[in-house]
Each structure stands twice: as structure tokens, then as C-alpha cells.
């Protein structure tokens, strides 16, 4: 499957929404209303969706694997940059090198002392660049509206 045409319509008066794109595959299938979004963490595409009867949004069309998503992102971002002259941050499509952690030592337990257990909350790579207020928003986010696999239709 090849992308044979990409059209981008820039939006200049929105903060995060940078434009809309449509993509033609193999000169015979078009996907329209793809949103080009840019945030502090990078740029990404929001695939076309519609609101279901239950009020939840569901993608109308979307890539089924990361390789196809990356191919679409690269072509849309490239076209956007050609049309606008503005380079988008593309954190989501770029591999990020892991930080090297300092060496650790094993400690011997002290006799006759109870062992301490420390539990740490896992840190996601996507949380590293968030401002404190963004972290608070993310932690308190209501996930009750997310679709289950069954509701999504898989």
C-alpha cells in the first residue's frame, strides 16, 4: 500500500490544532479529516472519528500497526512543513534514547532489623516532560469514558 497523495489545510488560529490532512492510498482510497496536533511533547495525528450513541468517540479509520502509522505521520508532517514552512515537533515518531542510570550496589541486610520495602510508582517516558499542573491533570483524568476492547468492536 502506497500513499499517492497528501493534502494539508493549515489552521492558523488554534493553539494545538495545526491543520487537517487527507491521504490517498494507491490512487483509489481516501482518508479525510485527519487532525494535525502539536503539543509541548510533540506532534501527532488524530484519526477521523465520530461520536457514538453512547457519547464516546470512535475512530472511523486508523492504521493497524506502528509501521503504517509512522509512514503516514512522516508524509503528513513533511507535507505540512512544505506548505507552511513550520517544522512540527515529532517526538512520537522518533526513537528516544534511554538515559543511562548510575550503577547500583547490593546492600546487606542489617541483622536484627526489620527489612524495609520501598515501592515506587513506575514513571512513564511520556511523563518526564510534563509540567507539574499537566501531571496533576493526567493523574486525575477520568478514564471511565474510554472504550473497552469489546465496545470498540474488536
MDTraj code that builds the backbone (N, CA, C; nanometers):
import mdtraj as md
import numpy as np

residues = "UNK UNK UNK UNK UNK UNK UNK UNK UNK UNK UNK UNK UNK UNK UNK UNK UNK UNK UNK UNK UNK UNK UNK UNK UNK UNK UNK UNK UNK UNK UNK UNK UNK UNK UNK UNK UNK UNK UNK UNK UNK UNK UNK UNK UNK UNK UNK UNK UNK UNK UNK UNK UNK UNK UNK UNK UNK UNK UNK UNK UNK UNK UNK UNK UNK UNK UNK UNK UNK UNK UNK UNK UNK UNK UNK UNK UNK UNK UNK UNK UNK UNK UNK UNK UNK UNK UNK UNK UNK UNK UNK UNK UNK UNK UNK UNK UNK UNK UNK UNK UNK UNK UNK UNK UNK UNK UNK UNK UNK UNK UNK UNK UNK UNK UNK UNK UNK UNK UNK UNK UNK UNK UNK UNK UNK UNK UNK UNK UNK UNK UNK UNK UNK UNK UNK UNK UNK UNK UNK UNK UNK UNK UNK UNK UNK UNK UNK UNK UNK UNK UNK UNK UNK UNK".split()
xyz = np.array([
    [0.0848, -0.1172, 0.0000],
    [0.0000, 0.0000, 0.0000],
    [0.0895, 0.1237, 0.0000],
    [0.0644, 0.2135, -0.0924],
    [0.1445, 0.3348, -0.1053],
    [0.0564, 0.4581, -0.0867],
    [0.1140, 0.5604, -0.0261],
    [0.0461, 0.6895, -0.0186],
    [0.0756, 0.7599, -0.1503],
    [-0.0294, 0.7894, -0.2264],
    [-0.0091, 0.8512, -0.3572],
    [-0.0395, 1.0003, -0.3574],
    [-0.1063, 1.0505, -0.2532],
    [-0.1343, 1.1942, -0.2462],
    [-0.1610, 1.2339, -0.1014],
    [-0.1113, 1.3508, -0.0638],
    [-0.1381, 1.4067, 0.0688],
    [-0.1768, 1.5524, 0.0499],
    [-0.2902, 1.5914, 0.1073],
    [-0.3336, 1.7311, 0.1057],
    [-0.3424, 1.7802, 0.2491],
    [-0.2907, 1.9008, 0.2738],
    [-0.2919, 1.9591, 0.4077],
    [-0.3571, 2.0966, 0.4007],
    [-0.4488, 2.1218, 0.4946],
    [-0.5097, 2.2536, 0.5103],
    [-0.4677, 2.3079, 0.6456],
    [-0.3761, 2.4054, 0.6490],
    [-0.3300, 2.4598, 0.7774],
    [-0.4399, 2.5401, 0.8474],
    [-0.4355, 2.5394, 0.9794],
    [-0.5236, 2.6204, 1.0637],
    [-0.4317, 2.7112, 1.1442],
    [-0.4480, 2.8411, 1.1324],
    [-0.3549, 2.9336, 1.1967],
    [-0.4034, 2.9915, 1.3287],
    [-0.5310, 2.9813, 1.3597],
    [-0.5815, 3.0490, 1.4785],
    [-0.6065, 2.9565, 1.5972],
    [-0.5595, 2.8363, 1.5916],
    [-0.5775, 2.7417, 1.7013],
    [-0.4447, 2.7180, 1.7714],
    [-0.4511, 2.6873, 1.9012],
    [-0.3280, 2.6663, 1.9776],
    [-0.2621, 2.5318, 1.9439],
    [-0.3361, 2.4214, 1.9572],
    [-0.2781, 2.2883, 1.9357],
    [-0.3121, 2.2300, 1.7988],
    [-0.4317, 2.2599, 1.7487],
    [-0.4723, 2.2091, 1.6176],
    [-0.4005, 2.2894, 1.5104],
    [-0.3148, 2.2244, 1.4352],
    [-0.2343, 2.2927, 1.3340],
    [-0.2915, 2.2804, 1.1937],
    [-0.3809, 2.1841, 1.1734],
    [-0.4395, 2.1705, 1.0411],
    [-0.5111, 2.0379, 1.0239],
    [-0.5615, 2.0182, 0.9024],
    [-0.6279, 1.8938, 0.8657],
    [-0.5563, 1.8348, 0.7453],
    [-0.5602, 1.7034, 0.7351],
    [-0.4965, 1.6352, 0.6226],
    [-0.5922, 1.5329, 0.5632],
    [-0.5715, 1.5060, 0.4355],
    [-0.6378, 1.3928, 0.3709],
    [-0.5294, 1.3161, 0.2962],
    [-0.5442, 1.1848, 0.2946],
    [-0.4432, 1.0973, 0.2347],
    [-0.5115, 1.0055, 0.1340],
    [-0.4496, 0.9914, 0.0172],
    [-0.4986, 0.8983, -0.0844],
    [-0.4019, 0.7803, -0.0887],
    [-0.4574, 0.6597, -0.0814],
    [-0.3786, 0.5369, -0.0896],
    [-0.4002, 0.4726, -0.2265],
    [-0.2904, 0.4393, -0.2930],
    [-0.2931, 0.3675, -0.4212],
    [-0.3875, 0.4299, -0.5243],
    [-0.4008, 0.5617, -0.5228],
    [-0.4886, 0.6346, -0.6160],
    [-0.6324, 0.5855, -0.6150],
    [-0.6749, 0.5184, -0.5056],
    [-0.8112, 0.4646, -0.5083],
    [-0.8853, 0.4703, -0.3745],
    [-0.8209, 0.5141, -0.2657],
    [-0.8898, 0.5180, -0.1361],
    [-0.8420, 0.6410, -0.0601],
    [-0.9368, 0.7219, -0.0099],
    [-0.9006, 0.8454, 0.0602],
    [-0.9458, 0.8402, 0.2061],
    [-0.8621, 0.8914, 0.2937],
    [-0.8973, 0.9109, 0.4345],
    [-0.8857, 1.0609, 0.4595],
    [-0.9966, 1.1230, 0.4993],
    [-1.0015, 1.2677, 0.5201],
    [-1.0217, 1.3005, 0.6672],
    [-1.0152, 1.4291, 0.6981],
    [-1.0404, 1.4812, 0.8332],
    [-0.9421, 1.4281, 0.9367],
    [-0.8171, 1.4114, 0.8973],
    [-0.7115, 1.3742, 0.9916],
    [-0.6610, 1.5039, 1.0540],
    [-0.6660, 1.5132, 1.1868],
    [-0.6211, 1.6350, 1.2551],
    [-0.4709, 1.6288, 1.2798],
    [-0.4039, 1.7409, 1.2549],
    [-0.2612, 1.7549, 1.2854],
    [-0.2536, 1.8334, 1.4155],
    [-0.2027, 1.7693, 1.5203],
    [-0.1989, 1.8276, 1.6545],
    [-0.0533, 1.8454, 1.6960],
    [-0.0230, 1.9600, 1.7598],
    [0.1112, 1.9828, 1.8131],
    [0.0987, 2.0270, 1.9580],
    [0.1673, 1.9553, 2.0469],
    [0.1693, 1.9889, 2.1890],
    [0.3142, 2.0096, 2.2316],
    [0.3331, 2.0397, 2.3588],
    [0.4687, 2.0580, 2.4113],
    [0.5498, 1.9293, 2.3997],
    [0.4833, 1.8145, 2.3979],
    [0.5533, 1.6860, 2.3900],
    [0.5772, 1.6400, 2.2477],
    [0.5275, 1.7127, 2.1492],
    [0.5497, 1.6742, 2.0110],
    [0.4229, 1.6823, 1.9288],
    [0.4335, 1.6372, 1.8059],
    [0.3205, 1.6405, 1.7132],
    [0.2686, 1.4991, 1.6913],
    [0.1395, 1.4905, 1.6608],
    [0.0802, 1.3610, 1.6289],
    [-0.0425, 1.3835, 1.5424],
    [-0.0935, 1.2757, 1.4878],
    [-0.2138, 1.2812, 1.4060],
    [-0.3294, 1.2213, 1.4832],
    [-0.4435, 1.2847, 1.4743],
    [-0.5660, 1.2316, 1.5323],
    [-0.6522, 1.1844, 1.4159],
    [-0.6765, 1.0555, 1.4120],
    [-0.7502, 0.9977, 1.3003],
    [-0.8972, 1.0394, 1.3053],
    [-0.9649, 1.0367, 1.1912],
    [-1.1056, 1.0783, 1.1889],
    [-1.1891, 0.9894, 1.2808],
    [-1.2827, 1.0523, 1.3515],
    [-1.3665, 0.9772, 1.4446],
    [-1.5082, 1.0319, 1.4402],
    [-1.5995, 0.9557, 1.4976],
    [-1.7373, 1.0028, 1.5087],
    [-1.7887, 0.9684, 1.6474],
    [-1.8885, 1.0430, 1.6897],
    [-1.9454, 1.0240, 1.8225],
    [-2.0514, 0.9146, 1.8147],
    [-2.0373, 0.8139, 1.9004],
    [-2.1332, 0.7040, 1.9045],
    [-2.2564, 0.7465, 1.9847],
    [-2.3589, 0.6651, 1.9822],
    [-2.4827, 0.6948, 2.0541],
    [-2.4594, 0.7084, 2.2041],
    [-2.3574, 0.6381, 2.2561],
    [-2.3284, 0.6450, 2.3992],
    [-2.2444, 0.7671, 2.4358],
    [-2.2133, 0.8536, 2.3381],
    [-2.1375, 0.9758, 2.3640],
    [-1.9872, 0.9606, 2.3529],
    [-1.9410, 0.8391, 2.3312],
    [-1.7967, 0.8153, 2.3189],
    [-1.7548, 0.8281, 2.1734],
    [-1.6309, 0.8730, 2.1515],
    [-1.5788, 0.8872, 2.0162],
    [-1.5092, 0.7589, 1.9737],
    [-1.5245, 0.7268, 1.8468],
    [-1.4671, 0.6051, 1.7919],
    [-1.4021, 0.6368, 1.6577],
    [-1.2770, 0.5895, 1.6386],
    [-1.2081, 0.6125, 1.5118],
    [-1.2868, 0.5511, 1.3965],
    [-1.2959, 0.6252, 1.2880],
    [-1.3600, 0.5753, 1.1671],
    [-1.2589, 0.4962, 1.0847],
    [-1.1346, 0.5444, 1.0838],
    [-1.0256, 0.4779, 1.0124],
    [-0.8975, 0.5029, 1.0898],
    [-0.8114, 0.4032, 1.0960],
    [-0.6836, 0.4190, 1.1660],
    [-0.5869, 0.3100, 1.1219],
    [-0.4543, 0.3375, 1.1342],
    [-0.3551, 0.2354, 1.0990],
    [-0.3632, 0.1180, 1.1967],
    [-0.3326, 0.0004, 1.1469],
    [-0.3376, -0.1188, 1.2316],
    [-0.2037, -0.1536, 1.2942],
    [-0.0962, -0.0848, 1.2529],
    [0.0339, -0.1143, 1.3132],
    [0.1199, 0.0117, 1.3157],
    [0.2246, 0.0073, 1.3948],
    [0.3129, 0.1216, 1.4131],
    [0.3865, 0.1621, 1.2869],
    [0.4232, 0.0654, 1.2051],
    [0.4961, 0.0951, 1.0814],
    [0.4111, 0.1808, 0.9871],
    [0.2845, 0.1447, 0.9740],
    [0.1947, 0.2215, 0.8873],
    [0.1681, 0.3594, 0.9460],
    [0.1488, 0.3673, 1.0780],
    [0.1275, 0.4966, 1.1432],
    [0.2479, 0.5880, 1.1193],
    [0.3676, 0.5341, 1.1348],
    [0.4888, 0.6143, 1.1154],
    [0.4983, 0.6634, 0.9709],
    [0.4668, 0.5765, 0.8745],
    [0.4701, 0.6146, 0.7334],
    [0.3724, 0.7299, 0.7075],
    [0.2524, 0.7200, 0.7627],
    [0.1512, 0.8247, 0.7448],
    [0.1969, 0.9543, 0.8112],
    [0.2446, 0.9449, 0.9368],
    [0.2917, 1.0644, 1.0079],
    [0.4018, 1.1352, 0.9295],
    [0.4998, 1.0602, 0.8828],
    [0.6124, 1.1203, 0.8109],
    [0.5657, 1.1965, 0.6873],
    [0.4757, 1.1358, 0.6087],
    [0.4285, 1.2012, 0.4862],
    [0.3441, 1.3239, 0.5167],
    [0.2558, 1.3150, 0.6170],
    [0.1704, 1.4291, 0.6508],
    [0.2545, 1.5421, 0.7087],
    [0.3462, 1.5102, 0.8017],
    [0.4312, 1.6146, 0.8608],
    [0.5188, 1.6806, 0.7538],
    [0.5724, 1.5996, 0.6621],
    [0.6559, 1.6533, 0.5534],
    [0.5749, 1.7496, 0.4660],
    [0.4522, 1.7111, 0.4324],
    [0.3662, 1.7969, 0.3503],
    [0.3279, 1.9232, 0.4267],
    [0.2950, 1.9095, 0.5555],
    [0.2611, 2.0259, 0.6377],
    [0.3773, 2.1253, 0.6386],
    [0.4981, 2.0743, 0.6578],
    [0.6164, 2.1607, 0.6640],
    [0.6433, 2.2284, 0.5292],
    [0.6171, 2.1587, 0.4191],
    [0.6332, 2.2179, 0.2863],
    [0.5317, 2.3302, 0.2649],
    [0.4071, 2.3063, 0.3061],
    [0.3002, 2.4042, 0.2861],
    [0.3176, 2.5262, 0.3759],
    [0.3561, 2.5049, 0.5027],
    [0.3589, 2.6150, 0.6000],
    [0.4978, 2.6710, 0.6270],
    [0.6006, 2.5932, 0.6030],
    [0.7358, 2.6351, 0.6392],
    [0.7645, 2.6177, 0.7871],
    [0.6715, 2.5571, 0.8620],
    [0.6869, 2.5352, 1.0065],
    [0.7187, 2.3886, 1.0326],
    [0.8283, 2.3617, 1.1043],
    [0.8648, 2.2241, 1.1387],
    [0.7938, 2.1838, 1.2674],
    [0.7210, 2.0745, 1.2610],
    [0.6487, 2.0228, 1.3772],
    [0.7424, 1.9425, 1.4655],
    [0.7171, 1.9440, 1.5967],
    [0.7881, 1.8544, 1.6875],
    [0.7333, 1.7153, 1.6665],
    [0.8193, 1.6177, 1.6458],
    [0.7728, 1.4824, 1.6124],
    [0.8212, 1.3803, 1.7137],
    [0.8055, 1.4091, 1.8422],
    [0.8513, 1.3179, 1.9465],
    [0.7939, 1.1776, 1.9322],
    [0.6692, 1.1672, 1.8882],
    [0.6047, 1.0369, 1.8876],
    [0.6570, 0.9455, 1.7778],
    [0.7140, 1.0007, 1.6729],
    [0.7617, 0.9172, 1.5631],
    [0.9114, 0.8929, 1.5693],
    [0.9775, 0.9508, 1.6676],
    [1.1230, 0.9414, 1.6764],
    [1.1608, 0.8532, 1.7942],
    [1.2593, 0.7663, 1.7737],
    [1.3098, 0.6828, 1.8818],
    [1.3817, 0.7704, 1.9838],
    [1.3584, 0.7463, 2.1117],
    [1.4238, 0.8236, 2.2167],
    [1.5250, 0.7334, 2.2856],
    [1.6478, 0.7828, 2.3009],
    [1.7499, 0.7037, 2.3677],
    [1.7226, 0.7006, 2.5173],
    [1.7383, 0.5828, 2.5776],
    [1.7173, 0.5693, 2.7214],
    [1.8330, 0.6331, 2.7964],
    [1.7990, 0.6925, 2.9104],
    [1.9036, 0.7509, 2.9939],
    [1.9842, 0.6391, 3.0583],
    [2.1110, 0.6621, 3.0766],
    [2.1953, 0.5658, 3.1448],
    [2.1819, 0.5906, 3.2942],
    [2.1446, 0.4876, 3.3657],
    [2.1269, 0.5006, 3.5097],
    [2.2582, 0.4729, 3.5805],
    [2.2797, 0.5350, 3.6963],
    [2.4034, 0.5097, 3.7694],
    [2.4087, 0.3647, 3.8173],
    [2.5310, 0.3149, 3.8355],
    [2.5475, 0.1794, 3.8870],
    [2.4862, 0.1702, 4.0261],
    [2.4349, 0.0518, 4.0586],
    [2.3753, 0.0320, 4.1912],
    [2.4561, -0.0725, 4.2668],
    [2.4421, -0.0697, 4.3972],
    [2.5105, -0.1668, 4.4821],
    [2.4067, -0.2486, 4.5559],
    [2.4405, -0.3744, 4.5789],
    [2.3547, -0.4552, 4.6636],
    [2.3943, -0.4298, 4.8072],
    [2.2958, -0.4116, 4.8920],
    [2.3227, -0.3858, 5.0333],
    [2.2910, -0.5103, 5.1141],
    [2.3726, -0.5361, 5.2127],
    [2.3496, -0.6484, 5.3025],
    [2.2476, -0.6057, 5.4074],
    [2.1490, -0.6917, 5.4403],
    [2.0543, -0.6531, 5.5448],
    [2.1248, -0.6449, 5.6809],
    [2.0807, -0.5503, 5.7605],
    [2.1356, -0.5346, 5.8948],
    [2.0663, -0.6372, 5.9837],
    [2.1469, -0.7122, 6.0603],
    [2.0898, -0.8170, 6.1447],
    [1.9995, -0.7573, 6.2519],
    [1.8962, -0.8338, 6.2852],
    [1.8000, -0.7982, 6.3890],
    [1.7217, -0.6705, 6.3581],
    [1.7171, -0.6306, 6.2365],
    [1.6381, -0.5129, 6.1974],
    [1.5352, -0.5595, 6.0941],
    [1.4149, -0.5085, 6.1040],
    [1.3160, -0.5472, 6.0022],
    [1.3571, -0.4927, 5.8654],
    [1.3243, -0.5705, 5.7638],
    [1.3561, -0.5263, 5.6279],
    [1.2607, -0.4151, 5.5862],
    [1.3124, -0.3211, 5.5159],
    [1.2299, -0.2142, 5.4614],
    [1.1918, -0.2499, 5.3190],
    [1.0679, -0.2254, 5.2862],
    [1.0238, -0.2463, 5.1489],
    [0.9822, -0.1110, 5.0934],
    [1.0470, -0.0726, 4.9880],
    [1.0121, 0.0519, 4.9217],
    [0.9419, 0.0187, 4.7916],
    [0.8284, 0.0793, 4.7736],
    [0.7564, 0.0590, 4.6490],
    [0.7535, 0.1912, 4.5744],
    [0.7976, 0.1871, 4.4518],
    [0.7997, 0.3086, 4.3702],
    [0.6952, 0.2973, 4.2607],
    [0.6348, 0.4093, 4.2308],
    [0.5393, 0.4151, 4.1220],
    [0.6163, 0.4188, 3.9903],
    [0.5774, 0.3393, 3.8909],
    [0.6507, 0.3427, 3.7645],
    [0.6377, 0.4801, 3.6980],
    [0.7437, 0.5234, 3.6353],
    [0.7437, 0.6515, 3.5650],
    [0.7414, 0.6230, 3.4163],
    [0.6434, 0.6787, 3.3487],
    [0.6336, 0.6618, 3.2048],
    [0.7188, 0.7664, 3.1356],
    [0.7778, 0.7278, 3.0239],
    [0.8616, 0.8207, 2.9481],
    [0.7829, 0.9453, 2.9096],
    [0.6520, 0.9273, 2.8827],
    [0.5701, 1.0413, 2.8416],
    [0.5476, 1.1406, 2.9551],
    [0.5705, 1.0999, 3.0815],
    [0.5518, 1.1893, 3.1960],
    [0.6736, 1.2751, 3.2245],
    [0.7881, 1.2431, 3.1670],
    [0.9115, 1.3112, 3.2034],
    [0.9118, 1.4586, 3.1680],
    [0.8461, 1.4967, 3.0596],
    [0.8497, 1.6356, 3.0149],
    [0.7271, 1.7158, 3.0575],
    [0.6400, 1.6585, 3.1412],
    [0.5190, 1.7287, 3.1804],
    [0.5470, 1.8323, 3.2882],
    [0.4771, 1.9436, 3.2784],
    [0.4810, 2.0450, 3.3829],
    [0.4003, 1.9921, 3.5015],
    [0.4236, 2.0414, 3.6254],
    [0.3510, 1.9909, 3.7427],
    [0.1993, 1.9934, 3.7262],
    [0.1448, 2.1018, 3.6677],
    [-0.0007, 2.1086, 3.6518],
    [-0.0505, 2.0079, 3.5490],
    [0.0318, 1.9760, 3.4475],
    [-0.0060, 1.8748, 3.3495],
    [-0.0068, 1.7364, 3.4136],
    [0.0901, 1.7096, 3.5031],
    [0.0929, 1.5808, 3.5729],
    [-0.0308, 1.5652, 3.6594],
    [-0.0695, 1.6727, 3.7299],
    [-0.1879, 1.6672, 3.8155],
    [-0.3118, 1.6398, 3.7312],
    [-0.3232, 1.7057, 3.6147],
    [-0.4367, 1.6825, 3.5259],
    [-0.4400, 1.5379, 3.4794],
    [-0.3230, 1.4837, 3.4433],
    [-0.3148, 1.3469, 3.3930],
    [-0.3512, 1.2462, 3.5023],
    [-0.3034, 1.2716, 3.6257],
    [-0.3298, 1.1790, 3.7352],
    [-0.4769, 1.1773, 3.7723],
    [-0.5455, 1.2905, 3.7572],
    [-0.6856, 1.2969, 3.7953],
    [-0.7780, 1.2761, 3.6757],
    [-0.7228, 1.2383, 3.5618],
    [-0.8034, 1.2223, 3.4409],
    [-0.9066, 1.1121, 3.4599],
    [-1.0258, 1.1380, 3.4111],
    [-1.1340, 1.0415, 3.4191],
    [-1.1209, 0.9439, 3.3025],
    [-1.0924, 0.8187, 3.3328],
    [-1.0768, 0.7180, 3.2273],
    [-1.2040, 0.6358, 3.2081],
    [-1.3114, 0.6737, 3.2775],
    [-1.4344, 0.5956, 3.2686],
    [-1.4979, 0.6024, 3.1301],
    [-1.4616, 0.7019, 3.0505],
    [-1.5214, 0.7147, 2.9176],
    [-1.4436, 0.6408, 2.8099],
    [-1.3324, 0.5782, 2.8444],
    [-1.2559, 0.5040, 2.7447],
    [-1.3320, 0.3791, 2.7033],
    [-1.3234, 0.3454, 2.5778],
    [-1.3917, 0.2270, 2.5272],
    [-1.3141, 0.1014, 2.5616],
    [-1.3871, -0.0021, 2.6009],
    [-1.3219, -0.1310, 2.6207],
    [-1.2984, -0.1932, 2.4833],
    [-1.2196, -0.2994, 2.4805],
    [-1.1923, -0.3678, 2.3542],
    [-1.3232, -0.4158, 2.2922],
    [-1.4131, -0.4676, 2.3746],
    [-1.5406, -0.5179, 2.3247],
    [-1.6258, -0.4038, 2.2682],
    [-1.6324, -0.2905, 2.3407],
    [-1.7095, -0.1758, 2.2934],
    [-1.6523, -0.1191, 2.1647],
    [-1.5198, -0.1255, 2.1518],
    [-1.4538, -0.0699, 2.0346],
    [-1.4805, -0.1556, 1.9114],
    [-1.5190, -0.2802, 1.9315],
    [-1.5547, -0.3647, 1.8184],
    [-1.4506, -0.4658, 1.7775],
    [-1.3554, -0.4951, 1.8656],
    [-1.2529, -0.5947, 1.8328],
    [-1.2827, -0.7253, 1.8988],
])
top = md.Topology()
chain = top.add_chain()
for i, resn in enumerate(residues, 1):
    res = top.add_residue(resn, chain, resSeq=i)
    for name in ("N", "CA", "C"):
        top.add_atom(name, md.element.get_by_symbol(name[0]), res)
traj = md.Trajectory(xyz[None], top)
